[in-house]
Amino acid sequence: MDHSAHHTGIAHDHAAHRAHGGHGQGGASWGTAAKATLHCLAGCLIGEVLGMVIGTALMWGNIQTMILAIVLAFTFGYSFTLFAVRRAGLDWKSAVKVALAADTVSIAVMELVDNGIIALTPGAMDAHLSDALFWTALLGGFAVAFVITTPVNKWMIGRGKGHAVVHAHH
């Protein structure tokens, strides 16, 4: 396989993204940052809810359930990027590296903020899935996490980090 053509294509695509998407050395647009954050939010939300449902169904305690929810949030967040870059033609090892580079900080910030809000909301840790308090704390936590994580992603993409790594591969 001729890798030089592949690398040239990636460099050209990345240059085009910089020119049109506003990221690279000149900074990232808020729209680009918001899309990257929504991508992470989707994975985190699926993982968190699934973890809460499984932990509750198994009658686990709060700590075990929260750990499972966080692990699943990272798993789903990474998997969205992993499968996207695999479809773009990257081998598994390279795809895993891209997913880790693209999503780790974004998911970590989102999970820290969301779970912090849940933990600090009186009664939320003991609320059941059928309680409005559970969903209000979870979704409110993700709304605040989105607002806090978007500028983080904007800063990272503007420096060629985070989701900018993914843009080089599509």
Order of alpha helices (4+ residues) and beta strands (2+ residues): alpha-alpha-alpha-alpha-alpha-alpha
